[in-house]
Amino acid sequence: MTTISEEQELQLLTVPEAQAMLKIGRTRLYALLADGQLESVRIGTSVRIPLASIRQFITDLRADDKE
């Protein structure tokens, strides 16, 4: 069994935390997850969004704006 370090755990956001960071609603967040624009991991029945995935999503949005 692999253990998650405290630092790695801090890099996993709950759905409400990810919503707050992106300033979007729950439905939109789940749509982004379903479309593969954001990654998620499951811990039991809980959904967590890696902070790195959110950062990459924002970077991709900014790159799209420049095109």
Secondary structure, 3 states (H helix, E strand, C coil): CCCCCHHHHHCEECHHHHHHHHCCCHHHHHHHHHCCCCCCEEECCEEEEEHHHHHHHHHHHHHHHHC
